[in-house]
């Protein structure tokens, strides 16, 4: 089973690139952001809880996120693999994901880290707000806070996978196609 963590700060291109990886490798896409947005839109209890954190640019607590993800993984029958988009975001989540996958007799194959400079991220998020209408991309203070939270709380997760020899840094600047080719090469080197 091919299990990929697609990693990077807000605006790095995870959503765009994950679509291409899903198509090429037949993976099931698990995006915590998409799952949370579904719950927010439908005003579920999880959505109401998540909104209090997300509106401030903070992460949803690990226990809520892990249980939600576990439910999504267990819904799948005979998957070729998963692409985890936006998860894990903390070392406890990375440990919990490893534990969950071990229970399913599999593991993370590779973590691909899209690396993009902060000013480029801010420009991408501002442009995304104009094209997608995502409210969390419209406020420069929320954008700056999301990037700061990523740098403080999420970026250390790459060390967790680097210690397992599973982390590969990917230059996230360039054309969409050139970045995709870098990702394909990295994945194919780990298969």
N, C-alpha and C positions, 0 to 999 in steps of 0.2 A: 504494500500500500504506500502511495506517495502522499506524504503529509507535509504541507508547506506553511510556514508562518511568513506572511508578507508584512513587512515591518517598515515603519517610517513615520515621520511627524505628519500632522494634519496638512494636507495639500501636497504631499510627496508624489501622489499618483497611484496610490494603492488600489482604488476602485477601478480606475481605467486599466491598469495592468492585470488585475485579478481576472477581469473578463477574458482577456487573451489567454491567460494561463489555464483557466477553466476549460476553454474551448480546445486548446491543444492537448491537455493531459486528461480530460474527462473528470475533473475534480468537482466536488461539491463545495460551493462557496458558503462560508460561514462568516458573515460580517456582523460583529456586535453592533456596529452603528446602525446598519439596516434593521436588525432585529429590534433595537431600541426605538428607532423611528416608527416602526410598525406599531409598537406598543404605545408610543406617544400619540400617534395619529388616532388610534382606537381608544385612547384614554383608559387602558387597562390599569389595574393596580400597579403592576410593574412600571408601566409608562408614567404614572403619576409620581412614583418614587424616583424614577430615573430623571424626570424633568427637573426636580429640585437640584440635582447635581449638574446635569448637562447645561442648564441655562446659565450657570456660573462658570462653565468651562472646566468643571471638575470631573473626575472619574467616578463612575458608579461603583459602590463597594464590591469587593472581590466576591463575597459569598453570593450575592445576587447574580453577578455576571457568570460565575462558574456554574451555578445551578441552571441558569438559562441556557448556556452553551451545551451542557451535558444533555439536556432534554433535546436539543436540536441534533446532536450527534447520534443519539439513540433512536431517533425517528428514521434514520437512513437504513436501507437494507442493501447489503452487499456493495458498498461504495468502493470505487477505485482509489479514493483518497479524498483528502480535504485540503482546502486552502483557508487558513485562518487569517482573516483580514481585520486588523485592529485588535487582535487578541493573540497572546497574552500581553497585558499592559503593565504588569507588575511581576516581581519575582515570585510572590505567592501564587499568582495565576499560572505562571510557567510551571511551577512545581505541580499544581493541581492538574494542569493539562497533561503533563507527563504521566501522572498517576492514572488519569482517566484513559489515556491511550494505552498504557500498559495493561489495564483491565481488559482492553479490546485486542490485546496481543499485537500492538503496533506502536509506533513512536513517531516523533517529528523527524522528517528526513533532512530538512534544511530550513533555516531562517534566512530570508533574503531581506536585507536592509536597504531601502531606497534612501540615498543620502542626497539632501538638497539644502542649500544655504537658506538661512532664515528670511532674508529679504525676498528671495524668490518664492518661498512658501507664502509670505504675506500677499504678494502680488497674485499668486495662483488662487488663494482663498477669496480674495476680493473679486476676482474675475468669476470664480465659481458662484459666488453669491448673486452676481448679475445674471448668470445663465440658468442657475437651478432654483433660485429663490430660497436657498437654505438660510434660515434665520441665524444659525450659529456662525455663518460666514460674513455677516454684514457689519458687525461691530468690531472696530480695530482693537479695542481693549479686550474683548472676549477672544479674538484671534491671538493676541499677544499672550493672554493667560493660557490658552490651550497649548501654545508652543512651549511656554515656560513649564507647564505641568508635564508635557511630554519629556522635555529635557531633564527635569528633576526626577520624575517618577517612572517613566517608561523606558527611556534610553538605556538605563542600567540592565534591562532584560537581555540586551544583546550579549552582555558578558556571560549570562547564564548559558546561552547556546554556544558562545565561543568556547567556553570551557568544555563543551561536548564535541567540539570541532564541527559544529553545524551552522555557524554563522558565516554568511558571505555578504560583504558590503557591495552594493550596486550603485554606480553613479546614476543619480536620478535626474541629471540635466541632459537635454538633447531632445531629439524628436521622439515621439511616442514609439515609433518603430525601432529606433536604435536602442532605447531602453528595454523594449520587449526582447530584442535579440540578446542583450546582456543577461536578462533573466533566464531565457531559454538555455543559454550556454552554462549558466551556473547550475540550473536544475539538472541538466543532462550530465554534468560532471559528478553529481551526487547519486545518480540512479544506479 
